[in-house]
Amino acid sequence: MDNNAHSLKWSERKNDVRDWKKGIEENKIGIYKNWQNVESAPIIIKDKSWIGFETVVLKGVTIGEGAIIGSKSVVTKDVPDWTVVAGNPAKVIREIPIEER
């Protein structure tokens, strides 16, 4: 997810549901959503990495080369190259030795 989808400020998100509903009713999903106050940052996934089922990766995170992310983890910070991470929030479980790469 490369964005928050909603501002953290109520005054900036107070019309989100109404605007989204209007788009659905008109078969123009998302057209009325005001994205101006929504923060966004790219997610970078490097080569040889593996991300388990139902994992959530937040905006601005880089998944390092050869990294393994355990299923259902919530990745809130950058993941170093050649590490195994898991949990909520995801934490380094171990490094992957050179002979296992």
Secondary structure in CASP SS format (residue, H / E / C, confidence):
PFRMAT SS
TARGET T0000
AUTHOR 0000-0000-0000
METHOD secondary structure of the structure
MODEL  1
M C 1.00
D C 1.00
N E 1.00
N C 1.00
A C 1.00
H C 1.00
S C 1.00
L C 1.00
K C 1.00
W H 1.00
S H 1.00
E H 1.00
R H 1.00
K C 1.00
N C 1.00
D H 1.00
V H 1.00
R H 1.00
D H 1.00
W H 1.00
K H 1.00
K H 1.00
G H 1.00
I H 1.00
E H 1.00
E C 1.00
N C 1.00
K C 1.00
I C 1.00
G C 1.00
I C 1.00
Y C 1.00
K C 1.00
N C 1.00
W C 1.00
Q C 1.00
N C 1.00
V C 1.00
E C 1.00
S E 1.00
A C 1.00
P C 1.00
I C 1.00
I E 1.00
I E 1.00
K C 1.00
D C 1.00
K C 1.00
S C 1.00
W E 1.00
I E 1.00
G C 1.00
F C 1.00
E C 1.00
T C 1.00
V E 1.00
V E 1.00
L C 1.00
K C 1.00
G C 1.00
V C 1.00
T E 1.00
I E 1.00
G C 1.00
E C 1.00
G C 1.00
A C 1.00
I E 1.00
I E 1.00
G C 1.00
S C 1.00
K C 1.00
S C 1.00
V E 1.00
V E 1.00
T C 1.00
K C 1.00
D C 1.00
V E 1.00
P C 1.00
D C 1.00
W C 1.00
T E 1.00
V E 1.00
V E 1.00
A E 1.00
G E 1.00
N C 1.00
P C 1.00
A E 1.00
K E 1.00
V E 1.00
I E 1.00
R E 1.00
E E 1.00
I C 1.00
P C 1.00
I H 1.00
E H 1.00
E H 1.00
R C 1.00
END
